[in-house]
Amino acid sequence: MPPASDPMSSQTAVSNQEKLLHDAKSSIKLDALSMKKSLDKVELLEGIKHGSDMLNKLASFAKINNLDVPMSLSPKSYYELYIDVTDELRHLETFMIDEFQKGLKCDDLYEMVQYASAIIPRLYLLITVGTVYIKIKEYSRKTILRDLVEMCRGVQHPLRGLFLRNYLLQCTKNLLPDTPVGEEQEEDGNIQDSIDFILLNFSEMNKLWVRMQHQGHTRMKEKREQERRELRLLVGTNLVRLSQLESITVDLYSSIVLPKVLEQVISCNDEIAQEYLMECIIQVFPDEFHIQTLEEFLKACADLNEDVNIRNIITSLVDRFIKTPEKLDTNLVDDEPTIFEIFSRKVSDIISSRPNMPVQDIVALHTTVLNLAIKRYPDQIAYVDKILEITDTIFNTMNLDHIQSSSQISKELIKMLKIPIDLYKNVLNLLKIKHYTILYEHLDYVGRKTMCQYLLNNALEYETQISSPDEAEGLLQLINPLIVDPNDKPADYEQDTEDFIEEQTLVARLVHLMQSDDLDEQFLILNLVRKYFGTSTKDRIRFTLPPVVFRAYELAYSYKKSAELDEKWDKKCDKIFKFCFQTINALIKAELPAELAFRLFLNGALTLSEIAYEACENIAYEFISQAIALYDDDIATNKFNSISLIIGTCQKILHIFGEENCDSLRQNCVTRAAKLLKKPDQCRAVALCANLFWSAGIRKQDGVSLRDGQKVNECLKKCLKIAAQCVDPNAQFELHVEILNYFIHYFVAKNENITVEMLNELIAKIKQDKSVLDQSNESDMVLEQFNRTLKYLKDRDLTNIGVLV
């Protein structure tokens, strides 16, 4: 077990590294300065000697991390020092080229660097000289490149060897032959020589890089892995150089480059190297190369170390294709499989080759292919279904069912199931995918609920219109866990009240997305929804049934508008309101708070009065009478507000009733208003009833006016009688002011039963009672209202006809 990390020791190590790097850089700078001074004096041999000293110091700082042999510099710090050293070597290279142009013999140049006693400085200097030889074109570029890459075999120390070969790669960056085979000049080399050079260098660097993993104490494994990751770019640079060679064709890549690179990657059998290099291949080479070699690449994936995160590699390759969709499949022959088909088959092979692969990783791999299928082939629902079918088969083989929502498998499966929702942006497409619902059923209750809510949010966000009964039923089946408790619901499952309300609100909002252009189909949809919601618990239907009722009311309005096109529109409206009546009664039977059904009945009565088809009187009377019955039997609080709603509704709907029903409703309202518990409420409610005899309009059946001024007068006199029974003088005064305003309203409206004498008598009474008022904010407000009333009378010139103010 590795020792626990100590923050203090870590800080000390960082501080030591910084000091050591600073000292090393200072020492290097002194040697570099001495080298430059010698070169300025045209003392090349002396300059090479100082350069050799500088390189010797660079080599001395490269030690593998080991408990027994403390590392001088970390790879990151060593890289900084390496950059400084190689920058200084550029000065030496430039000087050598200048001297050659002045007549220095090439053989002399080669001989001079041999004086370096240690192999590391000698090889760095030989690479520098080799670069000069290529630039001055004195010797065969092909031969020099082969010699240099072979000479580097002399350094087998991992860290020193990696940086030495990286220096070789940097120096030859723009000097590699890039001419097609057969078109090169003699001894100059061609693209094949460059490929051989880079592949050999890559192979050796990868071996050195992997070897680092196996040196040092096992307790330092984690630290070594971190250091190796810091050095990965050195190895990957080889592949970058290959990708920059313009003469590499698809044929060369598929026949030579990729096979040799993959051979090296697979043979090293190292998790870190394989994962990085496969990613590197994906990123550096062009799309058309990947298209032609996709099968070979994916086949190699199956041969990688089992510890390699194959998911990341496949995802990266898929993402590469998705980002450039216009290039995909264009280079494939008609009878060749598509990119998706290749991925689907090869991913299955990869899974088969790894019997110990965790299920969540299997799902993740198929999720990646699913992502490709939808983004690259949005019209190919069959591709999506195929991936889901394969995943379902795997689950069935492993007997995986009701997967716990807290498990990693469930999280990956939910991620997979969300992809079609996110990418299609139309949940109706899910209904076309046969295995979507089948796979979805493998989740447990909590997981299915999570998916249902996600699905509903998507439908609401994109306002997906559900326009047929089949679509509605398919969607309702998908979200069934939010409608009915399934058998696998845990006995101890408890849901937060706010979460439950939010969940059921989503279901209720779904009803408003159900809209068919065919009105008859719309009614079928609402019947279907009613059937599904009717099986819910009472806690759910209080949220979900009211939207069904309101959508039915909207449908009735639509039938009214289409009356000229549909001669049976009134009969269909009758069916709709009977449907609504039954639905509201279901809320009553569920013993839910009566206020909800009460308001739905009143809304239904109002809707009927506005549509007013020929046979609507009876059902409208049922709606309003049910509301009154609920008021009598089940509404115990807010009685005044409730009777006010009944009175207001009746005022709007009386015109559709015959004389008998009309009189009955008026009388029912007055009777219930007068039976309120508190006298002020009685008085105000009866005053509202006066409007039933004045503003109810003209009866539809016979055209008779429903206005009855005498009844209005009787209601207001009854209000005065009730107000007189109030013991509190302040309350009595306030009621008198309010009643006065009613008298004035009907007087101005030409009610002949309201006389000037009545107004004067009530005004006098109010003025007389002012003296007994208790001083309070409420009484001041009532007085202000009374004064404004008197001002109104003056402004209307009612004083001219005898009103005393």
Secondary structure as the mmCIF struct_conf table of DSSP 4:
data_model
#
loop_
_struct_conf.conf_type_id
_struct_conf.id
_struct_conf.beg_label_comp_id
_struct_conf.beg_label_asym_id
_struct_conf.beg_label_seq_id
_struct_conf.end_label_comp_id
_struct_conf.end_label_asym_id
_struct_conf.end_label_seq_id
HELX_LH_PP_P HELX_LH_PP_P1 PRO A 2 SER A 5
HELX_RH_AL_P HELX_RH_AL_P1 PRO A 7 ASP A 40
TURN_TY1_P TURN_TY1_P1 LYS A 41 VAL A 42
HELX_RH_AL_P HELX_RH_AL_P2 LEU A 44 SER A 60
TURN_TY1_P TURN_TY1_P2 PHE A 61 PHE A 61
BEND BEND1 LEU A 67 VAL A 69
BEND BEND2 SER A 72 LEU A 73
HELX_RH_AL_P HELX_RH_AL_P3 PRO A 75 GLN A 101
TURN_TY1_P TURN_TY1_P3 LYS A 102 GLY A 103
HELX_RH_AL_P HELX_RH_AL_P4 CYS A 106 MET A 112
HELX_RH_3T_P HELX_RH_3T_P1 VAL A 113 TYR A 115
BEND BEND3 ALA A 118 ALA A 118
HELX_RH_AL_P HELX_RH_AL_P5 ILE A 119 ILE A 136
TURN_TY1_P TURN_TY1_P4 LYS A 137 LYS A 137
BEND BEND4 TYR A 139 TYR A 139
HELX_RH_AL_P HELX_RH_AL_P6 ARG A 141 MET A 151
HELX_RH_3T_P HELX_RH_3T_P2 CYS A 152 GLY A 154
HELX_RH_AL_P HELX_RH_AL_P7 PRO A 158 CYS A 171
TURN_TY1_P TURN_TY1_P5 THR A 172 LEU A 175
BEND BEND5 LEU A 176 LEU A 176
TURN_TY1_P TURN_TY1_P6 VAL A 181 GLY A 182
BEND BEND6 GLU A 183 GLU A 184
HELX_LH_PP_P HELX_LH_PP_P2 GLN A 185 GLN A 185
TURN_TY1_P TURN_TY1_P7 GLU A 186 ASP A 188
HELX_RH_AL_P HELX_RH_AL_P8 ILE A 191 ARG A 211
HELX_RH_3T_P HELX_RH_3T_P3 MET A 212 HIS A 214
BEND BEND7 GLN A 215 GLY A 216
HELX_RH_3T_P HELX_RH_3T_P4 THR A 218 MET A 220
HELX_RH_AL_P HELX_RH_AL_P9 LYS A 221 GLU A 230
TURN_TY1_P TURN_TY1_P8 LEU A 231 LEU A 231
HELX_RH_AL_P HELX_RH_AL_P10 ARG A 232 GLN A 244
TURN_TY1_P TURN_TY1_P9 GLU A 246 SER A 247
HELX_RH_AL_P HELX_RH_AL_P11 VAL A 250 LEU A 252
HELX_RH_PI_P HELX_RH_PI_P1 TYR A 253 VAL A 257
HELX_RH_AL_P HELX_RH_AL_P12 LEU A 258 CYS A 268
HELX_RH_AL_P HELX_RH_AL_P13 GLU A 271 VAL A 284
BEND BEND8 PHE A 285 PHE A 285
HELX_RH_AL_P HELX_RH_AL_P14 ASP A 287 GLN A 292
TURN_TY1_P TURN_TY1_P10 THR A 293 THR A 293
HELX_RH_AL_P HELX_RH_AL_P15 LEU A 294 CYS A 301
TURN_TY1_P TURN_TY1_P11 ALA A 302 ASP A 303
BEND BEND9 LEU A 304 LEU A 304
TURN_TY1_P TURN_TY1_P12 GLU A 306 ASP A 307
BEND BEND10 VAL A 308 VAL A 308
HELX_RH_AL_P HELX_RH_AL_P16 ILE A 310 LYS A 323
BEND BEND11 THR A 324 THR A 324
HELX_RH_3T_P HELX_RH_3T_P5 PRO A 325 LYS A 327
TURN_TY1_P TURN_TY1_P13 LEU A 328 ASN A 331
BEND BEND12 LEU A 332 LEU A 332
TURN_TY1_P TURN_TY1_P14 ASP A 334 ASP A 335
BEND BEND13 GLU A 336 GLU A 336
HELX_LH_PP_P HELX_LH_PP_P3 PRO A 337 THR A 338
HELX_RH_AL_P HELX_RH_AL_P17 ILE A 339 SER A 353
TURN_TY1_P TURN_TY1_P15 PRO A 355 ASN A 356
HELX_RH_AL_P HELX_RH_AL_P18 VAL A 359 ARG A 376
TURN_TY1_P TURN_TY1_P16 PRO A 378 ASP A 379
HELX_RH_AL_P HELX_RH_AL_P19 ILE A 381 THR A 397
TURN_TY1_P TURN_TY1_P17 MET A 398 ASN A 399
BEND BEND14 HIS A 402 HIS A 402
STRN STRN1 ILE A 403 ILE A 403
TURN_TY1_P TURN_TY1_P18 SER A 405 SER A 406
BEND BEND15 SER A 407 SER A 407
HELX_RH_AL_P HELX_RH_AL_P20 GLN A 408 TYR A 424
HELX_RH_3T_P HELX_RH_3T_P6 VAL A 427 LYS A 432
HELX_RH_AL_P HELX_RH_AL_P21 LYS A 434 TYR A 440
TURN_TY1_P TURN_TY1_P19 GLU A 441 HIS A 442
STRN STRN2 LEU A 443 LEU A 443
HELX_RH_AL_P HELX_RH_AL_P22 TYR A 445 GLU A 461
TURN_TY1_P TURN_TY1_P20 TYR A 462 GLU A 463
STRN STRN3 ILE A 466 ILE A 466
BEND BEND16 SER A 468 SER A 468
HELX_RH_AL_P HELX_RH_AL_P23 PRO A 469 LEU A 478
TURN_TY1_P TURN_TY1_P21 ILE A 479 ILE A 479
HELX_RH_AL_P HELX_RH_AL_P24 ASN A 480 ILE A 483
BEND BEND17 VAL A 484 VAL A 484
TURN_TY1_P TURN_TY1_P22 ASN A 487 ASP A 488
BEND BEND18 LYS A 489 LYS A 489
TURN_TY1_P TURN_TY1_P23 ALA A 491 ASP A 492
HELX_RH_AL_P HELX_RH_AL_P25 THR A 497 LEU A 510
HELX_RH_3T_P HELX_RH_3T_P7 VAL A 511 LEU A 513
STRN STRN4 MET A 514 MET A 514
BEND BEND19 ASP A 517 ASP A 518
HELX_RH_AL_P HELX_RH_AL_P26 LEU A 519 PHE A 533
TURN_TY1_P TURN_TY1_P24 GLY A 534 THR A 535
BEND BEND20 SER A 536 SER A 536
HELX_RH_AL_P HELX_RH_AL_P27 LYS A 538 LYS A 561
TURN_TY1_P TURN_TY1_P25 SER A 562 LEU A 565
TURN_TY1_P TURN_TY1_P26 GLU A 567 LYS A 568
HELX_RH_AL_P HELX_RH_AL_P28 TRP A 569 LYS A 589
TURN_TY1_P TURN_TY1_P27 ALA A 590 GLU A 591
HELX_RH_AL_P HELX_RH_AL_P29 ALA A 594 ILE A 611
TURN_TY1_P TURN_TY1_P28 GLU A 614 ALA A 615
HELX_RH_AL_P HELX_RH_AL_P30 CYS A 616 ASP A 633
TURN_TY1_P TURN_TY1_P29 ASP A 634 ASP A 634
BEND BEND21 THR A 637 THR A 637
HELX_RH_AL_P HELX_RH_AL_P31 LYS A 639 ILE A 653
HELX_RH_3T_P HELX_RH_3T_P8 LEU A 654 ILE A 656
BEND BEND22 PHE A 657 PHE A 657
HELX_RH_AL_P HELX_RH_AL_P32 GLU A 659 ALA A 674
TURN_TY1_P TURN_TY1_P30 LYS A 675 LYS A 675
BEND BEND23 LEU A 677 LYS A 678
HELX_RH_AL_P HELX_RH_AL_P33 LYS A 679 CYS A 689
HELX_RH_3T_P HELX_RH_3T_P9 ALA A 690 PHE A 693
TURN_TY1_P TURN_TY1_P31 TRP A 694 TRP A 694
BEND BEND24 SER A 695 ALA A 696
STRN STRN5 ILE A 698 ILE A 698
TURN_TY1_P TURN_TY1_P32 LYS A 700 ASP A 702
STRN STRN6 SER A 705 SER A 705
HELX_RH_AL_P HELX_RH_AL_P34 GLY A 709 ALA A 724
TURN_TY1_P TURN_TY1_P33 GLN A 725 GLN A 725
BEND BEND25 VAL A 727 VAL A 727
HELX_RH_AL_P HELX_RH_AL_P35 PRO A 729 VAL A 748
TURN_TY1_P TURN_TY1_P34 ALA A 749 LYS A 750
TURN_TY1_P TURN_TY1_P35 GLU A 752 ASN A 753
BEND BEND26 ILE A 754 ILE A 754
HELX_RH_AL_P HELX_RH_AL_P36 VAL A 756 ASP A 769
HELX_RH_3T_P HELX_RH_3T_P10 LYS A 770 VAL A 772
HELX_LH_PP_P HELX_LH_PP_P4 LEU A 773 GLN A 775
BEND BEND27 SER A 776 SER A 776
HELX_RH_AL_P HELX_RH_AL_P37 ASN A 777 ASP A 795
TURN_TY1_P TURN_TY1_P36 ARG A 796 ASP A 797
HELX_RH_3T_P HELX_RH_3T_P11 LEU A 798 ILE A 801
TURN_TY1_P TURN_TY1_P37 GLY A 802 GLY A 802
#
